[in-house]
Amino acid sequence: MGKYTEEIKRRRTFAIISHPDAGKTTLTEKFLLYGGAINQAGVVKGKKNARAATSDWMEIEKQRGISVTSSVMQFQYDGFCINILDTPGHQDFSEDTYRTLMAADSAVMVIDAAKGVEPQTRKLFKVCAMRDIPIFTFINKMDREARDPFELCEELENELGIATCPINWPIGCGKEFKGVYDLREHKIIHFTSNTNARAATATEVALDDPLLAELIGEDKRDQLVEEAELLEGAGAEFDMDAVRHGKLSPVFFGSALTNFGVEPFLESFLQMTTAPLPRMAGDTLVDSFDDDFSGFVFKIQANMNKAHRDRIAFMRVCSGRFDAEKEVYLVQQNRKVKLSRPQQLMAAEREIIEEAYAGDIIGVFDPGMFSIGDTICAPGKKFCFDPIPTFAPEHFCRVRPKDTLKRKQFIKGAEQIAQEGAIQIFKIPYAGMEEVIVGVVGTLQFDVFEYRLKNEYNVDLVMERLPYEYLRWIESYDGDPEDIIKGNDVKMVEDYKGNKLLLFGAQWSINWVLDKNKDKGLKLSEFGGARF
């Protein structure tokens, strides 16, 4: 073990994922509240007089009351140093979430107790399963009318194909939500509301304590005794190894808004999760506890501070200790660099730091030299962490500046936003840069693109939707890609690395092109960069 073992052991790095409006950002805020990182939780609503949530910093997020970018927050709790990656729940920003999950060691899935598993939850869960990371389920909004908890657990198992193991069980719901029964400790945690304080007031009682009937009423006590017996006999066995490999999800019930059940969840979660996990770099396994520093860039965000026109590269530290004074090696560019102004982040708030350890997420000033997926390590080491996949966009738009005199600002703004990975930009071969094709995973990204070019670069856009739905990278072809036989509804474009890609209007069209070019060994891929 290396000399930084103790610091690395106390790190926990996790992403919070959910369908929009399941209460994910509220839960994040309550974690920060318990860690003493903030004094009052914001309310995530798009009302003029409401406080915006700490983790929602972009102007468009405050207007719409949604998270469209991933935020990073670090806080201390009970001897642990916790890095939370709060992801956008909106499906139009799922690519940002996929990349963020590459930087996490575990995921907390927030489910709305009234709605259960929703479409976006399925998509995100799929990515977690591919990554083989532990998934913890927090069934939120028990302070409102909720579905039957047995039914919710069953739906999780059926819809997501993962076994569940309730760690606590709710007592009532809505106005009758009284607390939770801890199934491992065999005790009831009864809550009374205390919304904005650090904790809900909790009273602990045993299941056979006569005081229980006074606290929750005879009917609720009888129902709880019956359900506890059922769970003893029918619940899945708790298996830590299955949890660590994402095969079994521990389930917790609570209400982030009223703080009921949040602290018991946080405490159990910290005990069940591991210190930062090792990572693959080709055939090499890089251990988090190695003394030599290494990390990778998983996100780039421009203009977090409009006044300074800055770009921040978000980096996950994978091994050892990062020292702000020392030079590091940027593998993809084969050069030594000094990382400028390394920062610990609290959404839009930042603090310059001198050091960071494996598991930490740090932001470094980016003068334009970083790309998503770049590996940074100690000089003398030469390995590359496995690349982060690029997902094929599903919506396309031809875009040009309204004012042709603003061509330079248009190109600069479009390229910078594309480098962040929220959109992908394609050039039409031999057509110059007067117009580009923008591809996005979800259409709301077009609104954000238009908003940011106007707001940050003072460029008004003309945007014309295109009838394409599929994009494929040309993986192999025996000859010049220009000679590929393609129908009238297929268009060839180039990405910024000079790769040729094909745009299709329908699935049958992809099959037709593959069939017509099979003698030339045409292979197409829906991922750029790497697969999971």
Backbone torsions as a table, in degrees:
resi	resn	phi	psi	omega
1	MET	NA	145.1	-176.8
2	GLY	-83.5	179.9	-176.0
3	LYS	-78.0	-11.3	-178.5
4	TYR	-100.4	12.8	-173.8
5	THR	-51.2	-49.2	-174.7
6	GLU	-60.8	-43.0	-180.0
7	GLU	-65.7	-41.9	-177.0
8	ILE	-69.7	-37.4	-178.4
9	LYS	-59.5	-31.4	-176.0
10	ARG	-89.7	3.4	178.3
11	ARG	-82.4	140.5	171.4
12	ARG	-135.2	126.1	-177.0
13	THR	-127.1	114.0	-176.9
14	PHE	-139.0	156.4	176.8
15	ALA	-104.6	146.1	174.3
16	ILE	-106.5	122.5	-177.4
17	ILE	-123.5	151.3	175.3
18	SER	-175.0	169.9	169.0
19	HIS	-70.9	153.5	177.7
20	PRO	-54.4	143.9	173.1
21	ASP	69.1	22.6	175.1
22	ALA	-89.5	-5.3	176.9
23	GLY	100.0	20.5	-176.4
24	LYS	-63.9	-46.6	-178.1
25	THR	-67.4	-35.0	177.5
26	THR	-64.1	-41.5	178.8
27	LEU	-62.9	-42.6	178.1
28	THR	-57.1	-46.1	-179.0
29	GLU	-60.8	-39.0	-178.6
30	LYS	-68.6	-36.0	174.6
31	PHE	-59.4	-44.8	-179.0
32	LEU	-64.6	-34.8	178.9
33	LEU	-63.4	-44.9	179.2
34	TYR	-65.8	-32.4	179.6
35	GLY	-82.1	-0.9	179.6
36	GLY	74.0	13.8	-177.8
37	ALA	-77.3	-27.2	174.6
38	ILE	-135.4	161.0	-177.1
39	ASN	-100.5	-25.1	180.0
40	GLN	-143.1	134.5	-178.9
41	ALA	-77.4	141.0	175.2
42	GLY	-80.3	165.3	176.6
43	VAL	-110.5	123.5	-172.7
44	VAL	-87.3	78.9	175.9
45	LYS	-136.5	152.1	-177.5
46	GLY	-86.3	41.6	-179.8
47	LYS	-95.7	147.1	-175.6
48	LYS	-61.5	-37.9	-174.0
49	ASN	-91.4	-1.7	-177.5
50	ALA	-85.5	149.4	173.6
51	ARG	-70.9	139.0	175.5
52	ALA	-81.9	149.4	-179.2
53	ALA	-64.2	148.1	179.2
54	THR	-55.3	-37.4	-174.5
55	SER	-85.4	-6.2	176.8
56	ASP	-104.5	102.3	-172.6
57	TRP	-109.2	-21.2	-175.4
58	MET	-77.0	141.6	-174.7
59	GLU	-52.9	-43.4	-177.9
60	ILE	-65.0	-29.1	178.3
61	GLU	-69.5	-40.4	-178.2
62	LYS	-67.6	-34.9	-179.9
63	GLN	-69.1	-40.8	-173.7
64	ARG	-95.1	-12.7	-179.6
65	GLY	70.1	30.0	176.7
66	ILE	-130.8	161.1	174.2
67	SER	-95.7	124.3	177.7
68	VAL	-114.3	-5.6	175.7
69	THR	-128.8	156.8	176.4
70	SER	-79.2	135.5	176.4
71	SER	-109.5	155.7	179.1
72	VAL	-122.9	132.1	178.3
73	MET	-137.9	139.7	178.5
74	GLN	-122.6	136.9	175.4
75	PHE	-152.2	165.3	-179.5
76	GLN	-105.2	141.0	175.7
77	TYR	-153.2	122.4	172.6
78	ASP	52.8	41.0	177.9
79	GLY	87.1	-9.2	178.2
80	PHE	-95.3	148.9	172.0
81	CYS	-107.7	114.2	-169.7
82	ILE	-109.5	129.2	173.6
83	ASN	-109.8	115.1	178.6
84	ILE	-103.4	132.7	171.8
85	LEU	-107.3	107.4	-179.6
86	ASP	-92.0	119.9	-172.5
87	THR	-103.5	157.3	175.3
88	PRO	-68.8	130.5	179.4
89	GLY	-80.5	-26.3	-174.6
90	HIS	-63.3	131.1	-173.7
91	GLN	-62.3	-24.4	-179.9
92	ASP	-67.3	-12.6	179.9
93	PHE	-116.3	24.6	-173.7
94	SER	-65.1	-26.5	-179.0
95	GLU	-64.6	-37.7	176.8
96	ASP	-60.9	-40.0	178.6
97	THR	-66.0	-42.4	179.5
98	TYR	-58.1	-44.5	-178.1
99	ARG	-67.3	-38.8	-179.7
100	THR	-63.3	-37.1	178.6
101	LEU	-62.8	-23.1	176.8
102	MET	-67.0	-23.5	-176.7
103	ALA	-96.0	-4.0	-175.9
104	ALA	-99.2	154.9	176.2
105	ASP	-98.9	-16.9	176.7
106	SER	-158.1	168.6	-178.7
107	ALA	-132.3	142.3	172.5
108	VAL	-107.1	118.5	-179.2
109	MET	-98.9	119.8	-178.8
110	VAL	-98.0	125.3	-177.9
111	ILE	-117.4	136.4	175.7
112	ASP	-76.8	123.5	-174.6
113	ALA	-64.0	-20.8	179.8
114	ALA	-90.5	-27.2	-173.1
115	LYS	-104.5	-24.3	-179.8
116	GLY	71.2	-149.5	-176.8
117	VAL	-74.1	125.6	-179.3
118	GLU	-113.5	164.8	-173.3
119	PRO	-51.8	-44.6	-177.0
120	GLN	-67.0	-31.3	178.6
121	THR	-61.0	-40.6	-179.2
122	ARG	-61.2	-45.6	-177.8
123	LYS	-61.3	-46.6	-177.7
124	LEU	-68.0	-39.1	179.4
125	PHE	-60.2	-38.9	-179.7
126	LYS	-57.9	-42.7	-179.7
127	VAL	-66.3	-41.5	177.7
128	CYS	-60.6	-42.8	-178.5
129	ALA	-63.3	-40.3	178.3
130	MET	-63.0	-33.6	-178.8
131	ARG	-82.5	-10.9	179.2
132	ASP	62.2	38.2	-178.7
133	ILE	-105.6	152.1	-180.0
134	PRO	-61.7	139.2	179.3
135	ILE	-122.9	122.3	178.1
136	PHE	-107.7	135.6	-177.2
137	THR	-107.6	127.1	174.5
138	PHE	-114.9	110.1	178.4
139	ILE	-86.4	109.5	-168.3
140	ASN	-98.7	172.0	175.4
141	LYS	66.4	35.3	175.9
142	MET	-70.3	-10.6	177.3
143	ASP	-77.6	-3.9	175.5
144	ARG	-113.8	173.7	178.0
145	GLU	-61.6	130.4	-173.3
146	ALA	-128.2	162.5	175.8
147	ARG	-76.7	166.1	179.9
148	ASP	-60.8	129.5	-176.9
149	PRO	-60.3	-34.1	177.2
150	PHE	-63.2	-42.6	-179.7
151	GLU	-63.3	-40.9	-179.9
152	LEU	-63.7	-43.7	179.2
153	CYS	-64.5	-40.0	-180.0
154	GLU	-64.6	-41.0	179.7
155	GLU	-63.8	-40.7	177.2
156	LEU	-57.7	-44.5	-178.2
157	GLU	-66.8	-44.0	-177.2
158	ASN	-71.7	-44.7	-175.0
159	GLU	-73.9	-39.2	-173.2
160	LEU	-104.6	-10.8	177.9
161	GLY	67.1	35.8	178.9
162	ILE	-128.0	140.3	176.7
163	ALA	-72.1	149.0	178.2
164	THR	-119.6	151.4	177.5
165	CYS	-138.8	100.5	179.9
166	PRO	-61.7	131.4	177.8
167	ILE	-95.7	-33.6	170.6
168	ASN	-136.7	168.4	-173.4
169	TRP	-134.2	136.5	-175.0
170	PRO	-75.6	147.7	173.5
171	ILE	-109.3	100.1	-179.1
172	GLY	77.0	-179.1	174.6
173	CYS	-154.0	172.4	-177.7
174	GLY	62.6	-138.2	179.9
175	LYS	-66.7	-19.8	-178.1
176	GLU	-92.1	7.6	180.0
177	PHE	-72.3	111.5	-172.4
178	LYS	-101.4	-20.3	-177.0
179	GLY	153.6	-160.1	-179.0
180	VAL	-133.6	154.1	176.1
181	TYR	-104.7	119.6	179.8
182	ASP	-79.4	110.1	-172.5
183	LEU	-74.1	-19.3	-179.3
184	ARG	-90.3	-36.9	-178.5
185	GLU	-92.6	-8.0	-178.2
186	HIS	54.8	50.0	177.3
187	LYS	-140.6	152.5	177.6
188	ILE	-95.5	135.0	172.4
189	ILE	-110.6	106.3	-177.0
190	HIS	-94.6	129.6	-176.0
191	PHE	-109.9	148.7	166.1
192	THR	-125.0	143.0	-168.7
193	SER	-63.3	141.9	-178.0
194	ASN	-161.4	59.8	-159.1
195	THR	-47.2	-55.8	-171.7
196	ASN	-96.5	3.5	179.1
197	ALA	-77.8	173.7	-178.2
198	ARG	-64.2	-28.2	-177.9
199	ALA	-149.3	150.5	170.2
200	ALA	-73.7	147.7	-180.0
201	THR	-73.6	121.3	-174.6
202	ALA	-115.8	137.9	174.2
203	THR	-119.1	131.4	-179.5
204	GLU	-102.3	131.5	179.7
205	VAL	-139.1	149.7	176.4
206	ALA	-80.4	156.7	-176.9
207	LEU	-62.5	-31.3	-177.9
208	ASP	-96.8	11.3	-179.5
209	ASP	-76.3	128.6	179.7
210	PRO	-58.1	-26.2	-179.4
211	LEU	-63.6	-23.6	-175.4
212	LEU	-59.5	-44.3	-179.2
213	ALA	-60.9	-36.4	177.7
214	GLU	-65.3	-39.9	-176.4
215	LEU	-72.5	-43.5	-172.8
216	ILE	-116.6	-5.3	-179.6
217	GLY	92.7	150.8	-177.4
218	GLU	-57.8	-47.8	-175.0
219	ASP	-60.4	-46.2	-178.0
220	LYS	-66.3	-36.4	179.3
221	ARG	-64.7	-45.2	-179.6
222	ASP	-62.4	-42.4	179.9
223	GLN	-63.4	-41.5	-178.6
224	LEU	-64.8	-42.7	179.4
225	VAL	-59.7	-42.7	-179.5
226	GLU	-65.0	-45.4	-178.6
227	GLU	-67.5	-36.3	179.5
228	ALA	-63.2	-39.4	178.1
229	GLU	-64.8	-43.0	179.0
230	LEU	-60.0	-44.5	-178.2
231	LEU	-66.3	-36.5	178.2
232	GLU	-58.3	-40.9	-175.7
233	GLY	-85.9	-33.3	-169.6
234	ALA	-105.1	-21.3	-174.8
235	GLY	-66.6	150.7	177.7
236	ALA	-66.2	144.5	177.2
237	GLU	-64.1	137.5	177.2
238	PHE	-75.4	123.7	-177.2
239	ASP	-132.5	107.2	-174.6
240	MET	-59.3	-36.3	-179.2
241	ASP	-65.5	-41.0	178.4
242	ALA	-65.1	-36.6	177.4
243	VAL	-63.6	-47.0	-176.6
244	ARG	-60.8	-27.5	-179.0
245	HIS	-102.8	16.8	175.0
246	GLY	68.9	20.7	-179.2
247	LYS	-96.2	-19.0	-179.3
248	LEU	-135.7	128.5	-179.3
249	SER	-108.2	117.8	173.2
250	PRO	-66.5	134.0	-175.7
251	VAL	-112.9	134.7	178.9
252	PHE	-126.8	149.2	178.1
253	PHE	-117.1	148.5	177.6
254	GLY	175.2	-170.9	177.7
255	SER	-137.3	112.3	-179.8
256	ALA	-65.1	-34.9	-175.9
257	LEU	-64.4	-41.7	-176.8
258	THR	-98.5	0.1	-177.8
259	ASN	74.3	2.5	-178.6
260	PHE	-68.6	121.5	174.1
261	GLY	82.6	-1.6	-176.3
262	VAL	-74.1	-46.0	-177.9
263	GLU	-67.7	-43.3	175.7
264	PRO	-57.6	-37.5	178.7
265	PHE	-64.7	-47.8	-178.6
266	LEU	-59.3	-43.4	-178.6
267	GLU	-65.4	-44.5	179.3
268	SER	-65.5	-42.2	-178.9
269	PHE	-58.7	-44.2	-178.6
270	LEU	-65.3	-33.2	178.8
271	GLN	-75.1	-30.7	-175.5
272	MET	-86.6	-21.9	-177.7
273	THR	-89.0	163.2	-176.3
274	THR	-103.4	167.7	170.2
275	ALA	-64.8	169.4	-177.7
276	PRO	-48.9	137.2	-175.4
277	LEU	-87.8	154.5	175.4
278	PRO	-68.5	162.6	-178.2
279	ARG	-132.8	149.9	-180.0
280	MET	-84.6	137.5	171.4
281	ALA	-129.9	88.3	-173.3
282	GLY	66.4	-119.5	179.0
283	ASP	-92.9	-2.6	-176.4
284	THR	-97.1	136.1	173.7
285	LEU	-98.7	116.9	-178.5
286	VAL	-93.2	114.4	-177.8
287	ASP	-79.1	135.1	179.3
288	SER	-58.0	-30.1	-174.0
289	PHE	-87.4	2.9	173.5
290	ASP	-59.7	144.7	179.3
291	ASP	-71.3	-28.1	-177.9
292	ASP	-75.4	135.5	-179.7
293	PHE	-71.5	140.7	167.5
294	SER	-153.8	158.6	179.0
295	GLY	-168.8	174.0	175.3
296	PHE	-142.4	154.8	180.0
297	VAL	-89.4	125.1	-180.0
298	PHE	-116.5	-4.9	-177.0
299	LYS	-160.9	143.3	174.4
300	ILE	-129.1	131.9	-178.8
301	GLN	-129.9	119.6	179.0
302	ALA	-91.8	153.4	170.8
303	ASN	55.7	40.9	171.9
304	MET	-64.7	-29.7	175.7
305	ASN	-122.6	100.7	-171.5
306	LYS	-58.6	-35.5	-177.8
307	ALA	-61.9	-29.9	-176.0
308	HIS	-104.1	-1.7	178.8
309	ARG	49.0	43.5	-172.6
310	ASP	-96.7	163.8	174.1
311	ARG	-126.4	132.2	179.8
312	ILE	-115.1	130.3	172.5
313	ALA	-98.3	125.5	178.2
314	PHE	-88.9	126.7	-176.2
315	MET	-123.8	134.3	173.2
316	ARG	-92.7	122.6	175.7
317	VAL	-79.3	123.1	-173.7
318	CYS	-100.3	-29.1	179.8
319	SER	-150.6	154.1	172.8
320	GLY	64.9	-150.8	-175.7
321	ARG	-123.6	132.7	174.9
322	PHE	-89.4	130.7	179.7
323	ASP	-118.7	118.0	-175.3
324	ALA	-61.3	-22.7	-177.6
325	GLU	-80.1	-21.3	-171.0
326	LYS	-94.5	150.8	174.3
327	GLU	-73.9	149.4	175.4
328	VAL	-126.3	170.9	-175.5
329	TYR	-111.7	122.3	177.7
330	LEU	-92.5	102.4	-167.8
331	VAL	-59.6	-48.8	-174.2
332	GLN	-61.6	-27.5	-179.3
333	GLN	-104.3	2.2	176.9
334	ASN	51.9	48.6	178.3
335	ARG	-149.7	155.9	176.8
336	LYS	-86.8	141.1	178.6
337	VAL	-139.3	159.2	171.6
338	LYS	-109.7	125.0	-176.4
339	LEU	-75.9	124.8	-171.7
340	SER	-89.4	134.8	175.6
341	ARG	45.7	59.4	178.6
342	PRO	-63.5	137.8	-173.1
343	GLN	-131.3	146.4	167.7
344	GLN	-94.5	140.2	-170.8
345	LEU	-112.7	147.4	170.8
346	MET	-135.7	78.2	-171.1
347	ALA	55.7	-117.4	-177.2
348	ALA	-83.5	-12.8	178.9
349	GLU	-82.3	143.8	-178.9
350	ARG	-138.7	157.5	178.6
351	GLU	-141.7	125.6	-179.6
352	ILE	-66.8	134.8	-178.7
353	ILE	-121.7	159.5	178.8
354	GLU	-102.4	-22.8	-175.8
355	GLU	-150.0	159.5	174.3
356	ALA	-154.7	158.0	-175.8
357	TYR	-122.8	166.9	178.6
358	ALA	-49.7	132.9	-177.8
359	GLY	103.3	-26.0	-179.3
360	ASP	-74.4	152.1	172.7
361	ILE	-111.5	123.7	179.2
362	ILE	-123.6	155.5	175.5
363	GLY	-107.7	134.6	176.1
364	VAL	-124.4	145.7	178.7
365	PHE	-62.5	133.3	-176.8
366	ASP	-119.3	108.1	178.5
367	PRO	-77.8	9.6	-180.0
368	GLY	110.7	12.1	-175.7
369	MET	-96.9	-13.6	-175.8
370	PHE	-96.3	151.1	170.5
371	SER	-127.3	157.0	177.5
372	ILE	-62.2	130.5	179.6
373	GLY	98.0	-5.2	179.9
374	ASP	-62.0	140.4	175.8
375	THR	-99.6	134.3	176.4
376	ILE	-123.6	131.6	-179.6
377	CYS	-147.3	178.9	179.8
378	ALA	-67.0	142.3	178.0
379	PRO	-54.9	142.4	-178.9
380	GLY	98.7	-21.9	177.4
381	LYS	-95.1	140.3	178.1
382	LYS	-137.4	85.2	173.7
383	PHE	-139.8	159.1	178.8
384	CYS	-120.2	126.9	172.8
385	PHE	-64.1	152.1	-179.1
386	ASP	-55.4	137.1	-175.2
387	PRO	-63.6	158.9	177.5
388	ILE	-92.8	127.9	-177.0
389	PRO	-68.3	149.5	171.7
390	THR	-102.3	130.2	-178.1
391	PHE	-91.8	144.3	-179.0
392	ALA	-69.5	128.0	175.0
393	PRO	-64.6	161.9	-178.6
394	GLU	-121.2	-8.6	-179.6
395	HIS	-132.2	142.0	-173.9
396	PHE	-135.5	148.8	-175.8
397	CYS	-145.1	135.5	171.9
398	ARG	-86.5	128.6	-172.3
399	VAL	-129.0	136.5	173.0
400	ARG	-146.4	159.3	178.1
401	PRO	-74.9	142.1	177.7
402	LYS	-62.3	-41.3	179.9
403	ASP	-101.2	113.1	-176.6
404	THR	-64.0	-19.5	178.3
405	LEU	-72.0	-14.4	-178.7
406	LYS	-98.7	23.8	-177.7
407	ARG	-56.6	-42.2	-177.7
408	LYS	-62.8	-47.8	179.8
409	GLN	-62.4	-37.4	-179.9
410	PHE	-61.4	-48.6	-178.6
411	ILE	-63.2	-44.2	-177.9
412	LYS	-63.3	-47.3	-178.3
413	GLY	-64.2	-45.3	-178.6
414	ALA	-62.8	-44.0	-179.4
415	GLU	-64.5	-42.4	-178.0
416	GLN	-64.6	-43.1	-178.9
417	ILE	-68.0	-35.1	177.9
418	ALA	-65.6	-37.5	-179.7
419	GLN	-64.7	-25.1	177.7
420	GLU	-72.2	-19.1	176.8
421	GLY	91.8	-1.0	-179.0
422	ALA	-73.8	-30.3	176.8
423	ILE	-130.5	165.7	171.5
424	GLN	-122.1	139.3	-177.8
425	ILE	-114.5	135.5	-179.9
426	PHE	-124.9	142.6	177.2
427	LYS	-99.2	149.1	172.7
428	ILE	-88.4	120.4	-176.4
429	PRO	-51.7	136.3	177.8
430	TYR	65.1	15.5	-175.7
431	ALA	-109.7	10.7	179.0
432	GLY	67.8	-163.5	-175.3
433	MET	-118.6	19.7	179.9
434	GLU	-65.6	-29.5	175.4
435	GLU	-144.0	155.3	179.7
436	VAL	-134.5	166.1	172.1
437	ILE	-105.3	126.6	178.5
438	VAL	-103.6	130.6	177.4
439	GLY	-115.1	136.8	-179.6
440	VAL	-135.5	157.6	176.9
441	VAL	-77.4	-35.2	179.8
442	GLY	-138.1	146.8	-170.6
443	THR	-65.6	-24.6	178.8
444	LEU	-61.3	-23.5	177.8
445	GLN	-65.7	-28.6	175.5
446	PHE	-62.2	-42.4	179.2
447	ASP	-61.6	-43.0	-179.2
448	VAL	-66.5	-40.9	178.3
449	PHE	-59.6	-48.3	-179.2
450	GLU	-64.1	-43.7	-179.6
451	TYR	-60.8	-45.9	-175.6
452	ARG	-71.2	-36.9	178.4
453	LEU	-65.2	-37.2	178.0
454	LYS	-70.3	-47.0	-172.2
455	ASN	-74.7	-39.7	-173.5
456	GLU	-100.7	-23.6	-176.5
457	TYR	-124.1	0.7	177.2
458	ASN	58.2	40.1	-179.5
459	VAL	-119.7	123.2	172.7
460	ASP	-87.5	142.3	-173.8
461	LEU	-112.9	152.6	165.5
462	VAL	-108.2	120.3	-175.9
463	MET	-122.0	128.7	-178.5
464	GLU	-126.4	116.8	-178.2
465	ARG	-66.1	140.8	-180.0
466	LEU	-108.4	152.7	-173.3
467	PRO	-83.9	22.1	-178.4
468	TYR	-93.1	149.0	179.6
469	GLU	-126.3	-15.7	-175.3
470	TYR	-130.0	142.6	175.2
471	LEU	-129.8	137.1	178.9
472	ARG	-133.7	134.4	173.3
473	TRP	-76.5	141.4	176.3
474	ILE	-83.3	108.0	-175.2
475	GLU	-80.7	-40.8	176.4
476	SER	-156.6	148.5	177.8
477	TYR	-162.7	129.5	-178.7
478	ASP	-84.1	82.8	-179.8
479	GLY	144.8	-169.5	179.8
480	ASP	-79.0	123.9	-179.6
481	PRO	-53.6	-25.4	179.5
482	GLU	-62.1	-23.5	-176.6
483	ASP	-87.7	0.0	179.8
484	ILE	-59.5	130.9	177.6
485	ILE	-75.4	123.5	-178.7
486	LYS	-141.6	149.7	-179.1
487	GLY	-76.2	178.4	-178.2
488	ASN	-67.1	-24.0	-177.0
489	ASP	-94.1	15.8	-179.9
490	VAL	-115.2	134.3	-178.6
491	LYS	-126.1	137.4	176.1
492	MET	-93.8	134.2	176.7
493	VAL	-132.9	171.8	178.2
494	GLU	-124.3	143.3	171.4
495	ASP	-91.5	-177.8	-173.4
496	TYR	-74.0	-10.6	177.0
497	LYS	-94.5	5.3	178.2
498	GLY	86.3	4.1	178.2
499	ASN	-72.8	141.1	176.7
500	LYS	-89.5	139.0	-179.8
501	LEU	-135.2	161.8	178.0
502	LEU	-119.9	137.6	175.7
503	LEU	-104.6	134.2	-177.9
504	PHE	-125.0	150.9	177.4
505	GLY	-91.8	-18.1	-177.1
506	ALA	-154.7	158.5	-179.6
507	GLN	-62.7	-40.4	-178.5
508	TRP	-60.8	-31.0	-179.1
509	SER	-65.4	-36.2	177.3
510	ILE	-62.9	-47.1	-178.8
511	ASN	-62.3	-39.3	-179.0
512	TRP	-62.7	-46.8	-178.9
513	VAL	-64.1	-42.4	178.6
514	LEU	-61.5	-40.9	-178.8
515	ASP	-66.7	-43.9	-177.3
516	LYS	-67.8	-22.6	-175.9
517	ASN	-114.5	15.8	-174.5
518	LYS	-65.6	-29.0	-179.8
519	ASP	-69.4	-17.1	177.4
520	LYS	-101.4	12.2	174.5
521	GLY	66.2	35.4	179.9
522	LEU	-69.1	126.2	173.2
523	LYS	-126.4	136.1	-179.6
524	LEU	-118.6	149.9	179.7
525	SER	-131.8	142.4	177.5
526	GLU	-91.6	1.9	174.3
527	PHE	-116.6	139.4	169.9
528	GLY	-103.4	148.7	176.8
529	GLY	87.1	-82.4	-174.8
530	ALA	-154.7	155.8	171.1
531	ARG	-93.0	169.0	177.3
532	PHE	-67.9	NA	NA
